[in-house]
Amino acid sequence: MRIITTLLFFLTFSFGFSQTNREIIIDTYLTNGAYKHHYTTHGWEDNINQGIAKDSTIAELWQSKALPYWKMKKYDAAVSCYNKAVLYDRKNYLGRRGYLKCIFQKDYKSAIADMEAAEKEFGYGYQNDHSYPFYISLCYLQLNEFKKAEQVLQKDFDKTVKERGKTWIHFLDLFYMGIIQYELRKYDNAISYFDRALAEYTEFSDAEYYKGLCLIEKGDKSKAEAIMLKAKKDFERGFTINEDDSFYEPYPYKVNWHMAKWTIPNYKE
C-alpha cells in the first residue's frame, strides 16, 4: 500500500511540475517575451523559438509563431506551424484553423473539413463572432456551389431564429445570403436580403452595390445608378465590410472599386 501511495505522489508531483514548467515557459517567452515586441519583428520570433526549444508541445507557442505568417501571406509556413497547435490542442485550434484557411489561405475544401470536424467533435462554435456554418457557407460560395452555400446558411438562420430570434441574424450573414441569391439569379430575393442588411448597417457600401447589380438585371438602371453612386461614396467614407481581419484580407465579394465603378450606369470619372 505504501508503494502505491508513494507512486501516486510522484506521479502527481511530476504532473504538477510539468504544468508549472509550461506556465513558466509561456510567461517567460510569450507574456514577458514575444508580447513585448510587435509580431512582425525578430524579437517576437526569437522569443517564441526559444520557448519552443524548451517545450515543443505547447500549442500557444505554435499558434503565436504562425501569427505573423498569416498576416504576411506566408500561408504554407503559417499552416505548418498551426498544424502543431492543432496537434497539441485540437479543441481550441481546429475550428480556428478552418477559419484561417477560409479567410486567409483561401483553401476552401480544407477549411470546410476543419470546421465540420470541429463542430462534430466539440459542438457548434464561433470564430470572430460568426458560426462555423457561416464560414462553411462562404467556402461553398467561393467554390461556386451556390445551392450548397444556401442550404448551409439557411439551416444556420433557422437555428438562430429558433434559439434567439430573427434580430440575432448578423447583417453580414444577411449580406452573404443576398450574394448567394444574386448568384442563383433570384434577384428579388437578393434585394430583400440586402435591404435587411442595410436596415442594420445603413451605409453598407457592398450591400448597396450588389443591390444595384440586381436592379440592373431587373432592368431598373435609374435606381441602380443612384444606389451604386451612393455605394461608392459610402465606401470612400470607410463604410464597408468591417470584420477584424478584413484589414488584412478582403472578405469574399468585398467590392473592388477599381473594377466595379465601370459597372455603374452612365458612370463618369
N, C-alpha and C positions, 0 to 999 in steps of 0.2 A: 504493500500500500504506500509506504514511504517513497519507493522508487517511482511509482506512478505520479504521486503528488509532486515530487521533485522535477520530473519530466514536464509535467504541465506548467510548472512555474517557469522553467527555462523557455518553453515554447511561448508562453505569454510574454515573458520579458523580451524575447527576440522579436516577436511581432510588434510590441510597443516600441522597441528601439528602431525597428525598420520604419515605422510610421513617423517617428520623431526625426529620423535622419532625412526622410523625404521632405518633411516640413522645413527642416533646416536648409536643404538644397533650394527649395522654392523660395524661401525667404532671402537667402543669400544671392542667388543668381537670377531671380525674377524680380521680387519686390524691391530689393535693395541693389539690384544689378541692372538687368536689361531695362526695367521700367524707369530707370534714371536717364535713359537715352531715348532718342526717337527711333522708331523701329526700322528706319531706312539707314541707320548709321552702323558703323562697325562695332560700336560699344554694345549695341543690342545683340548682335550676332555673337560676339566674343563671349559675353556672359552666358548666353544660352548654351553655347558649345561647351563651356566649362561645366555647366550643370549637367549636361548630357554625359560628359566624361565621368562624372561622379555616379550617375544613375541614369541609364538609358531607357528605363521603363516608366518614366514619369510623363504622362500624356500631356500635361500642361506645357512642358518644355517643347515638345514636338509641335504642338498647336502654335505656340509663340514663335518657334523657328519658321513655321510656314507663313506667318502673317505677312512679312514684307514681300514674300514671293507672290502672294495673291495680288497685292497692291501694285507690284512692279510687272505684272503679267508674265511671270515666270511660272507658268502653270504646272509643267512637269515637275519642277522642283517642289512646288507647293504641295501637290498631291503626294509626292514621295514622302514628305515629312508628315503630312496629315494622315497618311495611312498608318503611321506609327502611333499617332494619337488615338486613332480608332482601335488599333490593336490593343492598346493598354487601357482604354476607357471607351468601350463601344457605346455604352448607353448615352454618354454626353456628347460624343463626337460623330456618330454615324449619320444622324439626320443633318447635322451641321455640314458635314462633308457633301451631302447631297445638295444642300442649298448652295454651297460654294461652287460646285460643279455646274449648277444651273445658271447662276448669275455671272460668275467669273469665267470659268473654263469653257462653258457652253458645250459640255459633254452631256447632252440631254438624256440619252439612254442610260448612261451610268448614274446620272442624278436620280432618275426615276427609280432605278434599282435600289439605291441607297435609301431613299425616303420611304419607299414601300416596305423595305426591310425594317427600317426604324419604327414605322407605325405598327408593323406586325409584331415585333419583338417587345416594344416598350410603350405602345399606345399612341393615340392621337397626340400630335405635338405641333409646336410652332417654331419658326425661325424668323427673327426680325418682324414680329407682330403678325405674321401670316402663317397659315397652316401648311402642313406637308401637302395636302391635296391642292392647295393654291399653286404651289411651285410645280407639282406634278402636272397640273393643267397647263402651266406655262411651257413646260417641256414638250408636251404633246402639241401645243400651238406652234412651237418652233420647229417641230418635226412635220408640220403640215397635216397632222392628224386631228382635224378640227372637230369632228364628231366626238372623238375620244376626249379631247380637251373639254368640250361642252358637258359631257356626261360626268366627268370627274368634278368639275367646278359646280355643276348644278347639284350634285349629291352633297357637296360641302355647303352650298347655300341652304339646302333643305335641313341639314343638321344644325346650322347656325340659327335659322329661323325657329326651329322646333325647340332648341335649348335656350336661346337668348332673345329671340325676337328679330324682326326684319331690320330694325335700326342698327343692329350689330354688324351688318354686312358692310365692309370697308369700301370706300369709294374706288380704291384701286382694283378690288375684286370685281366691282360693277364695271369698271373700265375694261378689264380684260374679257368679261363676258360680252361686252359690247363689241370688242375686237373679234371674238370668236363668231358672233352673229354676222359681223361685216364679212368675214372670210367665208362664211356659209351663204353669203349673199341674201341674208334676211335683213334688209336694210331698215325696215320699220322696227324690228326687234332691237337692232343695234342702236338706233336712235333712242329708243326707250331706255336702254341701259346707260347710254352716255348722258341722257338727261338726269337719270338718278344719281350718277356720279357727280354731275355738275350741281345738283341740288345740295350736295355736301361740300363740294370744293368748287366754288362758283367761277373761279378764273383758271380752271384746269385746262391749259392750252392744248394738251394732247387729246383730251376728250372732245374739245371744240373742233379741232382739226379733223378728226375722224368722223365726227358728226357731219362736218362739211362734205367729206368724201361721200358719205351716204346720201346726202341731199343732191349731190351731182348725179349719182347713179339713179336717183328718183326723178331727175330732170329739173330740179329747182336750183338753177345756178345762181340766181339772185340772192337767195337766202344763204347758199353755200359760200358765196363770195364774202358776205357780211360776217359770218361767223368765223371764216378762216382768216380774214384780216384781223379780227379781234383776237383769234388764237395766236397769231404772230406777235401782236403787241403784248399779249399776256405772257408769252414765252420770254420776250425781251425784258419783261419786268421780273422774271425769275419764277413764274408760276408754271411748273412742270412736274414730272414725277419726282418726288422729294424723299424717297426712301434713303436710309442712312448710306447704303453702299452705292447709291446712284451717282455719287460724286466720283466714284472710281470706275464704275462700269455702267454703260447705258442699259436700262431695262428693255426687254423686248417691246418693240413698237413705239419706243420713245421717238418722237418726231425729229428727223434730221432736216432742219430748216434750210440748209444749203441746197438740198434737193426738193424739199416739199413746197417751197414758195412758188415754184413754177406750176404747181397743180391748182393754184388758186385762180378761178375765172377772172379774166381781164387784169391779171397781176402786172404791175409796173414797178420798177425799182424807184 
